[in-house]
Amino acid sequence: MCDPSTIATVGKVGMGMQAAGGVAAAYGTYTKAEAEKSAYEMQAQVADNNKQYSTWQAEDAIRRGQKATVASQLKTRQLKGTQIARMAENGIGLGEGSALNILTDTDYMGAIDANTIMDNANKEAWVYRTQAQNYGSNVDLLRMRAKSSNGFGATAGTLLTTAGNVASRWYDWKQKTENTKL
């Protein structure tokens, strides 16, 4: 049979080891929470950068659409000018009949082309704006997660759990040592 002082020492050492393990676990919990917080903040920054980039892409799509629309309108005017010059050169009256229909059709088709170009630019910009909104929502979510990753809060929970376990073991040990004295 073991000496009661040896049993007491082993019990105390065991509780001490459990307490030390709890402190180590608490430190691990703290560093994990702080690492998660940093990761969320970094991801939020990347998403914020992507949001800005998507906004710039939307603005660029509109600018390119406007330039392409103007170029299309100039091309239509150039075509119409060439048509007018050739018809006039051949002595065709421009105010009626087929000549008027050709010039009207040229204006109409040119307007359709210009509108299609601008419509496509607006659709492209819409895609980029939607991406920017999605990135913005993600930024908000990631920053909220970063704020909720609290190393001290997580550490406190681990320390309280460890304290409860050590107290329970101490109580059990105390009960056993008192029962062995009887």
C-alpha positions in Angstrom: 0.0 0.0 0.0 1.2 3.5 -0.8 2.1 6.1 1.7 -0.7 8.7 2.2 1.8 11.5 1.7 2.9 10.0 -1.7 -0.8 9.8 -2.7 -1.3 13.4 -1.7 1.8 14.5 -3.6 0.7 12.6 -6.7 -2.8 14.1 -6.5 -1.4 17.6 -6.1 1.0 17.1 -9.0 -1.8 15.8 -11.2 -3.9 18.8 -10.4 -1.0 21.1 -11.1 -0.4 19.4 -14.4 -4.0 19.8 -15.3 -3.9 23.5 -14.4 -0.7 24.0 -16.4 -2.3 22.2 -19.4 -5.3 24.5 -19.1 -3.1 27.5 -19.1 -1.3 26.2 -22.2 -4.6 25.5 -23.9 -5.8 29.0 -23.0 -2.7 30.4 -24.6 -3.3 28.3 -27.7 -6.9 29.4 -27.8 -5.8 33.0 -27.6 -3.2 32.8 -30.4 -5.7 30.9 -32.6 -8.4 33.6 -32.1 -5.9 36.3 -32.8 -4.7 34.5 -35.9 -8.3 34.1 -37.1 -8.9 37.8 -36.4 -5.8 38.8 -38.5 -6.9 36.4 -41.3 -10.4 37.9 -41.4 -8.9 41.4 -41.5 -6.6 40.5 -44.4 -9.5 38.8 -46.3 -11.6 41.9 -45.7 -8.8 44.1 -47.1 -8.5 41.9 -50.2 -12.3 42.0 -50.7 -12.3 45.8 -50.3 -9.6 46.0 -52.9 -11.6 43.8 -55.2 -14.6 45.9 -54.7 -12.7 49.0 -55.7 -11.3 47.3 -58.7 -14.8 46.1 -59.8 -16.0 49.7 -59.5 -13.2 50.9 -61.7 -14.0 48.2 -64.2 -17.6 49.3 -64.3 -16.6 52.9 -64.9 -14.2 51.8 -67.6 -16.9 49.7 -69.3 -19.1 52.8 -69.5 -16.3 55.0 -70.8 -15.4 52.4 -73.5 -19.1 52.1 -74.4 -19.4 55.9 -74.8 -16.2 56.1 -77.0 -17.4 53.1 -79.1 -20.9 54.7 -79.5 -19.4 58.0 -80.7 -17.1 56.1 -83.1 -20.1 54.2 -84.4 -22.1 57.4 -84.9 -19.2 58.9 -86.8 -18.9 55.9 -89.0 -22.6 56.1 -89.7 -22.3 59.8 -90.6 -19.3 59.0 -92.8 -21.3 56.3 -94.6 -24.3 58.6 -95.1 -22.0 61.3 -96.4 -20.5 58.9 -98.9 -24.0 57.7 -99.9 -25.2 61.3 -100.4 -22.1 62.2 -102.5 -22.4 59.2 -104.8 -26.1 59.7 -105.3 -25.7 63.4 -106.0 -22.8 62.6 -108.4 -25.1 60.3 -110.3 -27.9 63.0 -110.4 -30.2 61.1 -108.0 -32.6 63.3 -106.0 -32.2 62.8 -102.3 -35.5 64.0 -101.0 -37.8 61.2 -102.2 -38.1 57.6 -103.2 -35.3 55.0 -102.9 -32.6 57.5 -102.2 -34.5 58.9 -99.2 -35.2 55.3 -98.0 -31.5 54.4 -98.2 -30.5 57.5 -96.2 -33.3 56.9 -93.6 -32.3 53.2 -93.3 -28.6 54.3 -92.8 -29.7 56.6 -90.0 -31.9 53.9 -88.4 -29.3 51.1 -88.6 -26.6 53.5 -87.3 -28.8 54.3 -84.3 -29.4 50.6 -83.6 -25.7 50.0 -83.7 -24.9 52.9 -81.4 -27.7 51.8 -79.0 -26.5 48.2 -79.0 -22.9 49.2 -78.2 -24.1 51.4 -75.3 -26.5 48.7 -74.1 -23.7 46.1 -74.0 -21.5 48.5 -72.1 -24.2 49.1 -69.6 -24.7 45.3 -69.2 -20.9 44.9 -68.7 -20.9 47.7 -66.1 -23.9 46.1 -64.3 -21.9 42.9 -63.9 -19.0 44.8 -62.4 -21.2 46.8 -60.1 -22.9 43.6 -58.9 -19.4 42.1 -58.2 -18.5 45.3 -56.3 -21.7 45.0 -54.2 -20.9 41.3 -53.4 -17.4 42.2 -52.4 -18.7 45.0 -50.2 -21.1 42.6 -48.5 -18.2 40.2 -48.0 -16.1 43.0 -46.5 -18.8 43.7 -44.0 -19.1 40.0 -43.0 -15.3 39.5 -42.7 -14.9 42.6 -40.6 -17.7 41.5 -38.3 -16.0 38.1 -38.0 -12.7 39.8 -37.2 -14.4 41.8 -34.4 -16.0 38.7 -33.0 -12.7 36.8 -32.9 -11.7 37.9 -29.4 -8.6 36.2 -28.0 -9.3 37.3 -24.5 -12.9 36.1 -24.6 -11.8 32.7 -25.9 -9.0 32.5 -23.4 -11.4 33.3 -20.5 -13.7 30.4 -21.5 -10.8 28.0 -21.6 -9.5 29.1 -18.3 -12.9 28.9 -16.7 -13.3 25.3 -18.0 -9.9 24.4 -16.7 -10.6 26.0 -13.3 -13.8 24.0 -13.1 -12.1 20.8 -13.9 -9.2 21.4 -11.5 -11.7 22.3 -8.8 -13.7 19.2 -9.4 -10.6 17.0 -9.2 -9.5 18.8 -6.1 -12.8 18.2 -4.5 -12.7 14.5 -5.5 -9.1 14.2 -4.2 -10.0 16.0 -1.0 -12.9 13.6 -0.4 -10.7 10.6 -1.0 -8.0 11.8 1.3 -10.5 12.5 4.1 -12.0 9.0 3.6 -8.6 7.4 3.9 -8.0 9.2 7.2 -11.0 7.7 8.7 
